[in-house]
């Protein structure tokens, strides 16, 4: 990727207003849910797939698997609720 050289000028930027810091601290951004540690045996093909995808997305492959399972469980719960309501 070619970097563009920034050219700075000495221009008046107008009235500056300092705003209070409204952002939460980084530790408050991490939503912690109750977790349970399990041992799970997966095929090498599956693990290799998640490792490859995780590397491209710059995340942990275990996290990708955890999110996938969570989305699957949520979807199943919604489908069960719809069946019960019908």
Contact map, one row per residue, 1 for C-alpha under 8 A:
11100000000000000000000000000000000000000000000000000000000000000000000000000000000000
11110000000000000000000000000000000000000000000000000000000000000000000000000000000000
11111000000000000000000000000000000000000000000000000000000000000000000000000000000000
01111100000000000000000000000000000000000000000000000000000000000000000000000000000000
00111110000000000000000000000000000000000000000000000000000000000000000000000000000000
00011111000000000000000000000000000000000000000000000000000000000000000000000000000000
00001111100000000000000000000000000000000000000000000000000000000000000000000000000000
00000111110000000000000000000000000000000000000000000000000000000000000000000000000000
00000011111000000000000000000000000000000000000000000000000000000000000000000000000000
00000001111100000000000000000000000000000000000000000000000000000000000000000000000000
00000000111110000000000000000000000000000000000000000000000000000000000000000000000000
00000000011111000000000000000000000000000000000000000000000000000000000000000000000000
00000000001111110000000000000000000000000000000000000000000000000000000000000000000000
00000000000111110000000000000000000000000000000000000000000000000000000000000000000000
00000000000011111000000000000000000000000000000000000000000000000000000000000000000000
00000000000011111100000000000000000000000000000000000000000000000000000000000000000000
00000000000000111110000000000000000000000000000000000000000000000000000000000000000000
00000000000000011111000000000000000000000000000000000000000000000000000000000000000000
00000000000000001111100000000000000000000000000000000000000000000000000000000000000000
00000000000000000111110000000000000000000000000000000000000000000000000000000000000000
00000000000000000011111000000000000000000000000000000000000000000000000000000000000000
00000000000000000001111100000000000000000000000000000000000000000000000000000000000000
00000000000000000000111110000000000000000000000000000000000000000000000000000000000000
00000000000000000000011111011000000000000000000000000000000000000000000000000000000000
00000000000000000000001111111000000000000000000000000000000000000000000000000000000000
00000000000000000000000111111100000000000000000000000000000000000000000000000000000000
00000000000000000000000011111100000000000000000000000000000000000000000000000000000000
00000000000000000000000111111110000000000000000000000000000000000000000000000000000000
00000000000000000000000111111110000000000000000000000000000000000000000000000000000000
00000000000000000000000001111111000000000000000000000000000000000000000000000000000000
00000000000000000000000000011111100000000000000000000000000000000000000000000000000000
00000000000000000000000000000111110000000000000000000000000000000000000000000000000000
00000000000000000000000000000011111000000000000000000000000000000000000000000000000000
00000000000000000000000000000001111100000000000000000000000000000000000000000000000000
00000000000000000000000000000000111110000000000000000000000000000000000000000000000000
00000000000000000000000000000000011111000000000000000000000000000000000000000000000000
00000000000000000000000000000000001111100000000000000000000000000000000000000000000000
00000000000000000000000000000000000111110000000000000000000000000000000000000000000000
00000000000000000000000000000000000011111000000000000000000000000000000000000000000000
00000000000000000000000000000000000001111100000000000000000000000000000000000000000000
00000000000000000000000000000000000000111110000000000000000000000000000000000000000000
00000000000000000000000000000000000000011111011000000000000000000000000000000000000000
00000000000000000000000000000000000000001111111000000000000000000000000000000000000000
00000000000000000000000000000000000000000111111100000000000000000000000000000000000000
00000000000000000000000000000000000000000011111110000000000000000000000000000000000000
00000000000000000000000000000000000000000111111111000000000000000000000000000000000000
00000000000000000000000000000000000000000111111111100000000000000000000000000000000000
00000000000000000000000000000000000000000001111111110000000000000000000000000000000000
00000000000000000000000000000000000000000000111111111000000000000000000000000000000000
00000000000000000000000000000000000000000000011111111100000010011000000000000000000000
00000000000000000000000000000000000000000000001111111110000110000000000000000000000000
00000000000000000000000000000000000000000000000111111111000000000000000000000000000000
00000000000000000000000000000000000000000000000011111111100010000000000000000000000000
00000000000000000000000000000000000000000000000001111111111110010000000000000000000000
00000000000000000000000000000000000000000000000000111111111110000000000000000000000000
00000000000000000000000000000000000000000000000000011111110000000000000000000000000000
00000000000000000000000000000000000000000000000000001111111000000000000000000000000000
00000000000000000000000000000000000000000000000000000111111100000000000000000000000000
00000000000000000000000000000000000000000000000000000110111110110000000000000000000000
00000000000000000000000000000000000000000000000000100110011111110000000000000000000000
00000000000000000000000000000000000000000000000001101110001111111000000000000000000000
00000000000000000000000000000000000000000000000000000000000111111100000000000000000000
00000000000000000000000000000000000000000000000000000000001111111110000000000000000000
00000000000000000000000000000000000000000000000001000100001111111111000000000000000000
00000000000000000000000000000000000000000000000001000000000011111111100000000000000000
00000000000000000000000000000000000000000000000000000000000001111111110000000000000000
00000000000000000000000000000000000000000000000000000000000000111111111000000000000000
00000000000000000000000000000000000000000000000000000000000000011111111100000000000000
00000000000000000000000000000000000000000000000000000000000000001111111110000000000000
00000000000000000000000000000000000000000000000000000000000000000111111111000000000000
00000000000000000000000000000000000000000000000000000000000000000011111111100000000000
00000000000000000000000000000000000000000000000000000000000000000001111111110000000000
00000000000000000000000000000000000000000000000000000000000000000000111111111000000000
00000000000000000000000000000000000000000000000000000000000000000000011111111100000000
00000000000000000000000000000000000000000000000000000000000000000000001111111110000000
00000000000000000000000000000000000000000000000000000000000000000000000111111111000000
00000000000000000000000000000000000000000000000000000000000000000000000011111111100000
00000000000000000000000000000000000000000000000000000000000000000000000001111111110000
00000000000000000000000000000000000000000000000000000000000000000000000000111111111000
00000000000000000000000000000000000000000000000000000000000000000000000000011111111100
00000000000000000000000000000000000000000000000000000000000000000000000000001111111110
00000000000000000000000000000000000000000000000000000000000000000000000000000111111111
00000000000000000000000000000000000000000000000000000000000000000000000000000011111111
00000000000000000000000000000000000000000000000000000000000000000000000000000001111111
00000000000000000000000000000000000000000000000000000000000000000000000000000000111111
00000000000000000000000000000000000000000000000000000000000000000000000000000000011111
